[in-house]
């Protein structure tokens, strides 16, 4: 078959077009492709714009995912007016009357979790063994750090803080039906409660006197440093079946003010 049959759509300067059966041996693929676009400019334009649209859509999706990972907020499922909290298998219903305050030190909030317009906002005050305030997180963002020893990692469902010694003073995981909480919380007088899941899936509320170490550690679910692994919390889902298996629900009509249980020179 000769190129004369393609004379009206031929490559400029030749009698041949882009079809393989109408091509002279010396005609390259690039020249045939260019001739195709010239003779089918509308189809070519649609193809190009379509490809650009797909690339932009993919970029927008992943850019949005990255922005959400760095937003510092959790996106809980709708829960009504109250909030279900879990420490391991133990489940609590935090009533609206608490204002979201879970733990308190003589009415001074230590841990607050609020669902505001579908956003889970977490606030906590971190103290050292002497009871001195060394860091504060308010509505998911740092407002104070006396020394830069804390690293925070988070995504839409997890918020976790880890210090330079490997301790986890705060861990919050949103499982939709309930919010798992764990951490090391201290009063102004130095008394400490470590709460979370321990080996075997049991729940621990370990209350210790000033300076006394806790008998167990909280295992982090996120990867660190967060500057390198922002939003990566691969071990969070491993706790889901354990947390959701909890049955009995205790009512919390007011914050758990465990610091009132112990004498203090500061209150």
Secondary structure, DSSP 8 states (H G I E B T S, - for coil): --GGGGGGG--TTSS--SSGGG--TT--HHHHHHHHHHHTHHHHHHHHHHHHHHHHHHHHHHHHHHHHHTS--B------SSEEEEETTEEEEE-GGGTTEEEEETTEEEEEEEEETTEEEEEEEEE-TT--EEEEEETTEEEEESSS-EEEEE-SSEEEEEETTS--SEEEEE-SS-EEEEEEEE-TTS-EEEEEE-GGG-EEEEEE-TT---SS-----S-S-HHHHTT--TTSGGGHHHHHT---EEEESS-B-GGGGS--S--
